[in-house]
């Protein structure tokens, strides 16, 4: 089967698939928001890592195998159904619905392996190693849904370790990457996740009177989401795509795809989940003090997102790493503000993100001769 050519972009069916996947972001935010403690945070990290591994696997899949036939579309729909059921089972993934999550995850893996075997000969050869590892990891998740503690968590921990290890034992260079499609697919899931976090925050307003404080929280939350978008999409996404496209060595290109668009994006998604929880905890308490857990989630989610993007920029050798590290450090330093008044911490986060965005853009504006204040395009 012929592989994708570099100019093919993301199809509407793939975008539909991403919308189903991102429902897991909403479910994870609900799970963590209901029980904001270290144990639930650990569960959230585990669930997201196994789900993200297979989402990323489907991104690699459709990068090589375009969903152009009825059979492929039907199989992709089956994979979407698996992701949807997994998301529905997330609140009890470590409880009564663990087996449902496990069965769905196994279906997702089987469909992925089957579809990948219709790709080119290189992908087929690579999947001879990776497919058994992915299916073994899915089996561990299913077993984890059937056995009691501590075996349940041990199975869940072993599954992603096996998957990550599999990424290093396979001949990853045998997977050809169409840079435009690959980068766009991962960028779309980030923007959808940011949008989904807005919806999750909006749901937190149910039953909360629209007072001045509540409206201010909503506006500031939108500003935070805007700067999450800005740090990723104001030029760095296109530059990173060019870096991937210009890389001629198949091994280095595939390894960059795994590290930068796989692991770094996982950190950003986890940050979005935690931030959504922090903002929901702020709704209705604008002029009150936050508990430490909520204040940590509010600043920690943004900082984690920025650290993930700094990692992404470092891997793609793009500028902006130190700006993001500085912003993350300053935002973490604002946690005590939330212990005084919640709205002060949220406002401080917006001010820091805006200031860093402007400061980062000044050298680019000087280089291009731009004089427009607030022009954050960073094209060049």
N, C-alpha and C positions, 0 to 999 in steps of 0.2 A: 504493500500500500504506500502510495507516495506521501511523503511528509509535507507539512505545511510550508508554504513559501513565506519568506520574511515579511511580505506586505499584507498578509491576511490579518484582519483585526478580529476583535471579539464579536461573536454572534449574539443575537438577542436571546437564543436559547441558553447560552452560557451565562448571560446576565441574569436570566430567570433562575438558573441554578444558583448563582451567587446570592440572590435574594432569599432563597430557601436556606442556604448555609448561614447567612448572617442572622437568621432567627435564633441561632445558638447564642449570639452575643446578648440578645434580649433576655434569654433564659438564664444565662450565666449571671447577668447583672441582677436579675430577680433573685436567684439563688444566693448570691453573695450579699445582696441587700437585706435579705430576711435574716441572715445569720452572719454578721460582719465580725468574724473571728479568724484566728490563724488556721484552725482546722478546715473551715469552709474555704478559706483562701487557697489552702493546699489542694483541696478537691477541685476548685475552679481551675487552678494551674494544670492539674492532671487532665481534666476533661477537655480543656481547650487545646492542650498539646496533642492529644490523640485525634481530636476532631480536625484541628488545623493540619496535621500531617496528611490526612486523607483528602482534605480540601485541596491542599497544595498538590497532592498526587493527581487529582482530577484536573488541575490547571496544567500540569505537565502532560496529562493525557490528551486534553483537547488541543494542546499546542502541537501535538503530533498527529492526532486523529480528529479531523473536523467532523462534527455531528451532522453529516450531510445526507445520510440515508435513514429510512424509517427504522431499520433495525438498530442503528446506533442511537437514534433519538429515543427509542423505546427503552433501550438499556440505560441511557442517561437519565430518563425519567425514573427508572427503578432506583438508580443511585440517589436521585433527589428525594424519593420517598424514604429511602433509608436515612438520609440526613434529617428529614422532617421528623421522623419517629424518634431518632436520637435526641433531637432538640426537645421534643415533648417529654421525653423520659429524664431529661437532665435534673429536674428538682429531686428525683429519687434514684439517680444513677448509682448512688452508693447505698441504696435501700431496696425497697420492694420492686422497683422497676429496673434494677441492674441487669436482669436477664434480657429485658426488652431492649435496653440500650445495646447490650452485647450482641444480640441477634441482628439488630439493625446495622451495627458496625461491621459485622461479618458480611452481611449482604453488600454493603458499600464496598468492601474490599474485594469481594468476589467479582462484582460487576466491573470494578476498576481493572482488575487483572485480566478479565476476559476481553474487555475493550482494547486494552493495551496490546494484546496479542495480535490484533488486526493492524497494528502499525507497521512501520518498516522493519527490516531485518535487524537493524541495530537495536531498536527498542525491544524487539522480541528477545534478543540475546540478553539484554540488560534485565528484563523482567524474569528471566529464568532464575535469577538470584533474588531479585527484590520481591517478586510475588509470593514465594513461600514464606519470606520473612514477614511481609505485611499480613498474610493470612494467619501465621502463627501468633502475631501480636494481637490480631482481632480475636483469636481463640482465647488468648489470655484475658482479654477484657470480658469475654463471655463467661469464662470460668469465674472471674472476679464477681460477676453478677449472681453466681450460684453458691459461692462458698461464704462462710462466715469470716469475721475479722479474726486475726490480722491478715489472713490470707487474701481477703478481698483487696485491700490496699497494696499488698505486695504484688499481686497480679497486675494491678493497674500501673504500678511503678515500673514493673518489668516490661510492660508493653511498649511504652515510648522509648525506653532504653534500647530495646531490640530494634525498633524502627530507625532510630537515629544511627545505631551501629550499622544497620543495613545500608544507610546512605553512604557509608564509607567502604563497604566491602564489594559493592557492585561496581561494574565498569561504567561509571556515570557518563563518561564521554560518548557512550553509544547512544545517548539520548540527545538528538539534535534539538536546538532551541531556535524558534522564530522569535527574535528579540522583541519586535513590535507587539505581537500578540501576548507574549509572556509578561512583559512589563505592564501592558494595559490591563490584563486580567487581574493582576495583583493590586494595581492602583485602584481599580473599580471596587474591589472588595474593601479597601480601606475607606473610600468615600461612602460606600453603602453602610459600613460599620459606624462611621461618624454620624450619618443620618439616622441610623437605627438607634444610636445612643440618644439622639435628640427626642425620638419617639418615646424611648424608655423614660427619659426625664419628664416628658410631657405627661406620661401616665402617672408620675408621682404627684401631679397636681390634682388628681381626682380627690374630691372632698376637701380641698384646700381653698379657702376664700381668696379671690384675686385682689389682695391688698397691694399697697404700694411696694412692700417688701417682696411679695411673691413675684410681682411683675419684674422687679429689679433683678431678682435671682434668675428669672427666665431669660432676660436680655443679656445678662453677664454670662450665663451658660452658653447662649448662642455665640457670644464673642469668643469664648474659649474654643468652641467647636470650629469657628472660623479660623482661628490661628492654628489649630491642629491641621486644618486643610492647608493653610498657607505654608506651613513649614514643609509639607510634603509636596504640594502641587504647584508652587509658584516657580517652577522651572527645574527643580531637582529631579522630578520624575522623568522629564524628557531627556535631561543630561545623562541620567543613569541608564536609560534605554539605549542611548548612543554608545555609552561605554560597553554595554553588553553586546551590541551589534558589531562594534569594532574589534571585539576580541576574537581572534582567529583560531586560537588553540582550543580544540573541542573540550579537552579536560578542564582547562581553566574557566571556560565559558559555563560549562555545566556546574562546576563547583561554585562559581559566583552566583549562579541562579539559585542553587540550594541554600547558600549561606545568606546572601543579601535579601532575596525575595522569599526565602523560607523562614530561617531563624530570626532575622531582624524584624520581619513583618509580624511574626508571632508576638514579639515583645510589644510592638505597637498596639496590636489588637488587645493584648492583656491590659495595657494601659488604658485603652478606651473603656473596657469593661469596668475597671476599678474607678475611673473618673465618673462614669455614669452613676455608680453607687454613691460616690461622694456628693455629687450634685443633688441626687434624690434625697439624701440625708439633710441637705441644706434647705430644701423646699419646705416652707412653712415655719422655718426657724431663722429667718434672715437676720433678725436683730437679737438673736440669742447666742449663747456659747455652744460650740459643737463638742461632742465627746471626742476623745482622742482618736478613736477608730475612724470616725467620720472625717475629721480634719486630716488624718493620714491618708485616707482614700482620696480626698479632694486634691491635695497637692501631689500625693504619690502617683495617682493615675496619670496626671499630666507629665510628671517627671519621667515616669517609665516610658511613656510614648516618645518623649524627646530623646531619651537614652537609646531606645530602639532605632529611632531615625538617625541618631549620631552614629550608631553601629552600621547602619545601612550606608551612610555617606562615607564612612571610613573604608568599608569594603569596596565601594565603587570609586574611591580616590577622588571624591568631590569635596569642595570646600563647605564650611559651615559646621564642622564637627564641634569646634570649641564654643561656638555660639550656643549650640543646643546643650552642651554640657554646663555652660554658665547659667543658662536659663533654668535648667533642671535644678541646679544647686540653689539658686535664688528662690525658686518656687518652693522647694523643700524647707527653706529657712522661714517661709511665711506660715508654717503650720501653727506656731503659737498664736498667731492672729485669730485663727478660728476658735481658739479656746477662750477668746475675749468676746468676739462678735463674728458670726459666720460670714456675713456679707463683706466684711473687711478682708477676709482671706480670699474670697472669690474675686473681689475687685483687684486685689494685689496681684493675683495670678494673671488677670487680663492685662494689667499695666505692664507687668514684666514681659509677657509674651509680645505685646505691641512694641515695647521699647527695644527688645532684642531684634524683632523683625525689621524695625526701622534702621537700627545701627548696622545690622548685617547687610542691608540693602544699599547703604551709602557708598561703599566702594564700587558697587556695580553701577550705580547712577553716575558716579564720576567717570567711570570707564566709558560708558555709553553716551555721556553728555546729557543725560536726562535731568530735567529740572522739576519734574512733576512731583509734588509732595505726596507721599503715600503710594507712589507707583511701585508696587511690589512684584512686578513681573519677573525680574531677574533673568530676562532672556539675554542670551549672549553666547 
